[in-house]
């Protein structure tokens, strides 16, 4: 047998460089594979592959938002098909599984997120027409997806879609309010959603509840006062969130109370009557007062400044500081709701407590039911501020509360 000819070092290096170039030329081709709007429409027309098309569309839009790819498939599609008829046909074929309906709603959310955001100047009409078609023709599918019989991965995209619909503008927000039964059993149950422990992780309930809270708060971003009034008057919608606050993590408590304080309580355009209807609902004020003793999961990241200061602090110290922030937020919410006449629910006593009648019945009931007024510093401070603002409550409150004081120990 003939001997093999040994290759020189230069030949080996040149071959390695060629193979490396070939490999590198293949990788970018796979990474930068563009999913076009034409390919998306073709997949949607296939009765089997339309699911794959929806999945690829959502994935491509996420990659574009994260600046991983440069091709904007959402803009390309709505410029070719502004009515989005191909997507609507996916749930108009007849019986469709809840997972496929959820995928369609996820696709709608992807588009509405852009038409209500950086594409609003050119394609706002696309989002408005999409919202109206969903509300006029697909309420049955929408309510079906929000049913508690579904897992969280079906409910969450539906709530995100509804939130993005409201964020299209005051016109769409009003359409959602008038079309949906906000005070119905379906909406009220979402605020109290709890997953089946055998089938879902415990964190799923927080995701559903957080999405529901964001949906509720999305209405308050609207400047339409009439829409805000309708939302506040829907019994069991906004007030349903309050009852679960003592068991919520800090992120849910913060986003809800701070949002409601800025957009509703301190909003002078909203009449005092509507604020009273909200806060006078069953256990609303007491649920916030329960947060004075809150000791739950503080899952909010520290700010950069706080993080630098707290680098050497222990985890227990940081948690204590976080819990104190929640206590302070609850106090701020109750103080601004009950004490200032400018935007609180209290009425001024022109006779400075000398009259027999009192107009502040809601606050009197709250003070009587409030526990820990003598032991908790925030509850104690709140009672003092309310009585200072409403002296007409002083006599009635002192007659109903049972206070006992131990004598001061003598030095002798």
Secondary structure, 3 states (H helix, E strand, C coil): CCCCCCCCHHHHHHHHHHHHHHHHHHHHHHHCCCCCHHHHHHHHCCCCCHHHHHHHHHHHHHHHHCCCCCCCHHHHHHHHCCCCHHHHHCCCCCCCCHHHHHHHHHHHHHHHHHHCCCCHHHHHHHHHHHHHHHHHHCHHHHHHHCCCCCCHHHHHHHHHHHHHHHCCCHHHHHHHHHHCCCCCHHHHHHHCCCCCCCCCCCHHHHHHHHHHHHHHHHHHHCCCHHHHHHHHHCCCCCHHHHCCHHHCCHHHHHHHHHHHHHHHHCCCCCCHHHHHHHHCCCCHHHHHHHHHHCCCCCCCCCCHHHHHHCCCCCHHHHHHHHHHHHHHHHHHHHHHHHCCCCCCCCCCCCCCCCCCCCCCHHHHHHHHHCCCCCCCHHHHHHHHHHHHHCHHHHHHHHHHCCCCCCCCCCCC
